[in-house]
Amino acid sequence: MGIKLVFLLILGISASVWAYPKTECGSGPDHNLAKGFRRRGDRLLYTTRVQMPKSFLRVKSYDFNWPDSSRQSNFITRFEVLDEHHDGSGGCAFFTGGGPGTNFLKLHLV
């Protein structure tokens, strides 16, 4: 009984590792990124949806900078990057500068 239990435990762990392989942005099924805290009176400053076409054997990336030079900006209290694919196949967001407490945000999307 003890050997079967250990075998099933090892099999379960290896199956979860195989199902959600380790990537640069974690090994979970979704790759969301959120920093900062919401405060009373906050308002949405910007929203967008970035979708990169798939390509065979190539990783595409995109550098996101906010605001562009034509906008007057406000201070950021929180930002969220949400992965719409919850099976581990979605993209990753890496925080590269700015963010909460500043008036700009830089992200690298892969």
Sequence and secondary structure as in RCSB ss.txt:
>XXXX:A:sequence
MGIKLVFLLILGISASVWAYPKTECGSGPDHNLAKGFRRRGDRLLYTTRVQMPKSFLRVKSYDFNWPDSSRQSNF
ITRFEVLDEHHDGSGGCAFFTGGGPGTNFLKLHLV
>XXXX:A:secstr
 HHHHHHHHHHHHHHHHHHS  BTTBSSS   EEEE   TT              TT    EEEEES TTS    
 SEEEE  S TTTTS  EEEEEE TTSS EEEEE 
